[in-house]
């Protein structure tokens, strides 16, 4: 059986050689015209960013200020951090996100840890591969409203910052060549730079790989289950980032698989509830129904609830779901047997896990929590 160290090392080598299945029916690869920025951390590969938005400390610090600033929403009530809280690995603890106008988002807020390494950036949109483009969705999106910036209030939003001398100085430092640096383009570039700095690489598991920490007997059993063929977690969560969509400097091909895990089967024909139908919403191909991105499991112990719609409350319930090979809902509008979903991934089959196995897996997943990341003042509210 592979150790955690050898498995992750072999995974990185495999990725660097451009191997691995595309899966899920989505685009098999994307190529980014990018330049390296941050050095590798704790053995991580070197991250990349678009050449159009070079990383600077001044830009990152401006992005940090803006990330926590409620003035960035149309009605001045909500910041990016409202849905992405540091102590929860930049999730929000809710099943579904809530926008600045009180409208409920159909999906769960995703964590931002190591987002610089993500090949795609949302639960199920294969074309959103750069943070600059993704940022346009929460800022300007109308269905649902998140930050709520529109044609009627966009000048008001900018004027809030133009009237703050301290923030103006930050814009000038971050964009010294711009005569009028307070713009939405620069706001997006700055926040993207802050998000790229959110690297989590110092969990107890990372320390274990570096021989700086030990794991308990239960954690070691959980690790071996996770990395082995019995639980098979590593098929979708086997990279250094514990997901299967990664990008980094030197990678020749970026794979972007999406997976139907049998969470729903509301019509007996594979249906998922609208508008949460996964990759199908983009491609309209039947085989993409219910296919979502596998999220990173780093800091997973603090990011409950789980799944794209926050419909599973605990890690124990997540393991019960996967052990059953899908979810069977017996009553209500979502009733259906996800175990028999015709579009379910071949990776999702019944797994014979004992209660001890599940406890060991949960203990191992707890070692992926990076306490320093969750408390790092560099990433906290500067105000």
N, C-alpha and C positions, 0 to 999 in steps of 0.2 A: 504494500500500500504506500502511496506517495505521502510524504510528510507535507505539511502546509507550505514549508519553504520551497521544497522541490516542485510541488504542484504549481505554485504561483510563478516560480522562475520558468518552468516549462511553458506555462500559459503565455507569459510575456514574450518568450522566444517564438512561440507559435504565432502570436499576433504580429510580431515583427516580421515574420516571414510571409504575412498576408494570408494565413490559413484560416480555416473556420467556416462553418456554414452560415449562409445568410438567414435561413429560417423565415417563418412567419409570413412569407409572401411579399414582404416589403422590398425596397430597393436593396441590392446586395452590397453596394459600396458607395461612398462619397469621397470626393477628393477636395481638400481645402488648400487654397493658396495662402500659406501662413508662414509666420516666422517664429522662432523660439523666443520665449520670454523668461520664464522663471526657471531656476536650476532645479534639478531633480531633488526630491526630498525623501529621506529615509528609503532610498532604493527605488523610488518611483521613477518612471521615465520622464524625460524632459517635456514639459507642456508646450503647447503652441497656441498662438492667437492669430487672428487675421492681420496681415501686414497693414491694413488700412487703419488699424487702431493700436498702435504700439503702446505697450504697457509702460507707465511711469508711476512713481510713488505719488506724485502730486495728483495725478488723475485718479489713482486708487483712493486716496484720502478724500477727494471731492466726491467720488462715488459712494464712499462710506457715509458721508454727511447726507447725501441725497437719499440713500437707501432708507435712512431712519427719519426722513423729514416728511411730515404729513402735508406740508405745503405742496408737495408734488401731486397730490390727488386733486381732482376737479373741485370738490367741495371742501378741501382742506382738512378732511377727517381721517385720512388713512395714509400710511406709508407702505413701502415694500415690506418692511419688517413686520407689519401687522399680520401678514400671512407667512412670514419667514423669520422665525424667532430663533436666536442663537442657541438658547439652552435646549431647544428641540431639534438641533442640527438644521436649523433654518426651515422647519416645517411649522405648523401652527396648532397641532393637537386636535383639530376638528375633523370630523368625517369629510366635510365639504367646505371649501373656502367660501368666505363671505366678502363681497366687494364693498366699495366705499359708499354705495347707495343702499346697502343692505341686501342686495340681490345675492342669492346663493349660487355659487359656481357648481356646475355638475360634477366637478372632479376634486380630488384630494390635493392639497398643496404639496408639491414635491420638494424634497430637501435640496439644498444648494451645495452641500459638501462635495468637493472635487468636481464641480460642474465643468471646470476647464477641461476635464478628460472625457466628457460625455460626447458621444457622436451625434445623437439627437437630443432635443432639450425638453420635449413634452411627453406626455403619456403615449401619444399615438400619432404625432404629425411627423412624417419622414422628411419634410423639407425644411423644418426649423432646425438648422444645424449650427447656427452662430448666435451668440447671445445678443448681438446688436439687433438682429431681426426678431428674435423671440421677445425682446423687451417691448417692441411695438404692440404686442398683443395685450399685456396687462395695462399698458398706458392708455391706449386708444381704442381698445376693443369695446364693442357695443352689445354683444350677445355672448356671454353676460358682461355687464359693466364691472370692471375691477377698479382701476384707479380713476376712471371716469373723465379723462381729458378729451375734449371735443372742440369743434370749431368755435363754439360759443364761449368757452372758458380758457382756451389755450393761452391767450395773451394775458389773462388774469394770473394764470399759474406762473408764467415767466416773470411777470411784474413783481410777484412776491419775492423772487430771488434778486431781481434787479434793485430792489429797495433795501437789500441787506448788505452793507459794506463788507462784512466779514466773508460772506459767501461769494461776493463778487471777487474778492482777492483770491479765493480758492479757484474760481473759474479762470482767472487771469494766469495763475500759476500753472494750471493744468493745460491751458490752451493759449500759450503766450503769443502765438502768431495771429490770433483772431482779434479783430477790432472790437467785435461785440460777441464775446465768448458765451454769453448766457443764451443757449439755444437748446432745442430738444435733441438735436443731433449730438451735441456735446454732453447733455445729460445722459443720453443712452450710452455713449462711449465711456463715460466715467463710471456709471453703475456696472457696466459689463466688466470694466477693469477691476472694480471691487469684487465682483463675483468670482472672477478668475483667481483672485488671491485666496479664496476660501478653500484651502487645501487641508484636508484631514488625513494625517499620516502617522500619528503617534498614539494609536490605541495600544492596549495591553497586548493584543495580538501582534502588532508591529514590533513591540518591544520584545516579545517572545521570539520572533524571527531573528532579531538582532542579538539574542541571548542576553537580554537585559532584564527579562522577567520570566517567571514560570507560570504555567497553567495548572489548574487543579486536575485531579483525575477525571472528574466529570467534564470539564472543559476540553480535556484531551480526547476523551471518548466522543464528545460532540464534534470536535474538529475532524476526527477520523471518519465519523458518519457523514459529515458535510462533504468531505473531499472524496468519499468512497462511492462505490456503485450501489450500496444499499439505499441510502437516502437520495443520492444523485443531485444534490443541491448545486454542485459545482458546474453542471451543464449550463446553467443560466447565470451563475454567480461565481465563476471561477477565475476571473481576472484579478489583477492587483486591486481593482476598485470594487470587486465583488458584484460585478454586473457583466453583461456580454456585449455592450456597446461602448467601446473606448476608442479614443484617438490620442496620439502623442507623436512627438517628433521622431521621424525615421520609420514610421509605420507605412507600408506600401499600399495597403488596402484597409479601408475602414468598413467593417461589417455592421449592418443595422438590422438585426433580427427583431421581430415582434412576435409575441406568443399569446395564443388563446389557452388559458389555463383551466377552462371548464367552470368558470365562476357563475355563469348563467346559461340557461337554455329555455327561454321564456315561452317559446312557441313549439318546442319539440323539434325544431328544424335548425337549431343553432343560434337563435336570435338573442341579442343583448338589448337591454333597455336603451331607447333613444334618449338623449343624444350621445350616450356612452357606448358606441359600437366599435370603438377602437380604430384600427387602421382602415377599416371599411369606410369610415367617414371621409377619408381622403381618396381612396381608390375605387370605392363602390364595387369591389370584387368580392364575391361571396366568400371565398376562402380567407379573406382578411377580417371577417366578422369576429369581433371580440379579441382581436390581437393587439396587445399592448406591450410597451417596452418593459423589460425587467429592470426595476430600479436597483441602484447600488444598495448593498446591505450594510455599508459602513454607518455606524451610529444607529442601527435599526432598532435597538432597544429603547430609544427615546423618541421614535418617530411615529408611534401609534396615533390613530388607527391606520389600518393597512389596506392595500389594494387601490386601484385607480379611483374608486368611489368611497373609500373609507369604510367599506361595509363589513370588515372583519376587525374586531376590537383589539385582540391580543395576539402575541406571537404563538401562544399555545393553540389558539383557534386557527391561525395560519397553518401550523403544522398538521392539525387535524384535517384541514381542508386538503392539503397536498397528499397526506397519507391516504385519504379516501379516493384520490384520483379525480377530484372535482367536488362541486357543491350541489347537494340535492336540497332544493327549497320546496317545501311541501304545501305551503299556504301563501295566500296573498297574490298581489299583481305580478310578482316576480317568480312565481312557482314554476318549477321545471327542474329537470335532472341534468345538471352540468356535466356529470360524469359521462353522459352519452352524447355530449355536444359533438356533432359531426366535424366541426372545424377545430376541435381541441388538439393541441400539440401532442405529437407522439411521445414527447418527454414526460407528459403528465399521465401516469398510470398509478394504480393502487400500490402503496408501499407498506410493507409490514413493519411498522414502528411500534415498539412497546412504549409504555408511559415513561419508562426510564430513558429510552432513546430520545423521546421528545424533551424530557427535562435536560438531558445532556446537550442536545442541540441548542436549546434556549440558553444554557450556560455558556456555550461557545459563542453564540451570537452576541452575548453580553460583552465578550472580550473585544468586540469591534467598536466599542464606544471609546471615543477620543475625548477624555475629560478636558484636556488642555484646549482643544478646539472649541468646545462648548463654552469655555470661560475666557478665551483669549481676548484681552482688551483691544487688540489690534482690529478685531472684527465687531466690537461692541458699539453701542450707541455713543457717539462722541459728545452729545449734548448733556 
